[in-house]
Amino acid sequence: MQTAQAAFVALRELAQHEQFDVVEYPECGADGLLISTLADLRTCVRFHSPAQLIMATYGASPADIEATSLLEKLAIDRADVRISPSEFLAAAVVDGMGVDPPVHVVPNGLDLRLFDRHEGVDVEERFGLPRRPAVTVFASSRLERRKGVHLLADVCLPILAAYPHVHFVFAGADSEGVLATSIRPRVEAAGFGDRLHHLGRLPLEEVRALVKHVDIHLQPTLWDNAPYSCLE
């Protein structure tokens, strides 16, 4: 609720200088609950990753899932309009969560010009990556269990063993320490440590340059709706 309170306070301050026709908020964590309850504005909730559908992948307790889901549902029900980035998620919240239809599908948008700005960037030199004919497999996301990071050792090891010219490159914060404490030790023990690269958390412009350069984009996940990284 801290985010919900901060969002309401920020909106109240902005409303002193600006006029809003509609305010969109995510369902995540009931961030828009106070806005939809206390502000005299038309509101739109955009579904991303509802607690009822994803919190179990984080190992949350049933009580936490139930409480968060209840608050989210209150904010969802108070919205004037409901939208989703995918048909899949629109159906999931109606069928699995009892959200009143309609849930309108408004796809996530990409400005591809943002990727063209990085033509000519030598990511091999910048990040110390192998040059061709090496093949680079790239994964960029939060390195956490919901994103499937704990599965990556089983993905990487057979490929590293079979194809000595393949390198795996990961970008993102190792927030749960899975890469450092589980994946890297297994890869190094197998003798492939020099072909596993972790670049840490990068600004978007550097991620975009890497996306344009690499050969294969790896998208492990336990649950997602329409992730930007996959669309990119």
C-alpha angles and dihedrals in degrees: 000000000000090000091047091052093046091049092051093048092048092049092048090054093047091049089065089068105021137049119224127202094190136356120215121204135172122249091227111121092346089281091165099045097106093042092052091045104040107024120082093224139112109256139200125199117208117201118227113147115344117210092233090060104038113023094084089064088062092053093248118167120256089246092055092047092049095047095046092044091052093053091045091051090053091054091044093051092049094055118103093215133026123204136177133194092225143032088233095059093041089057093042095056093045097044099031103033104029095241111168113249147266101074105174119216113231108171122224111260129223129201100213091190087076088067095048090060090074099059110136096023107139100220091171091062095038096052101025094246124162118266124234139311079052113097116227123209110195131196121181122181142088103308097230137123096262088058090053096247091144089064095056098089090060089048097046104041100064091045094047089050095048100040116041092186094060122100127187118217123191127191121188142071113295088221096165096037093238094131094048099041104032116016103038095047091052093047093047092047088056090053098250101105093118090062097054113083126185113190096181124221111341135189115257094252091060092046089052091051090052093048090057092048107044126088101221130023114211117206111184116176141149094208134005138144112205105336117199091222090060093047091049 
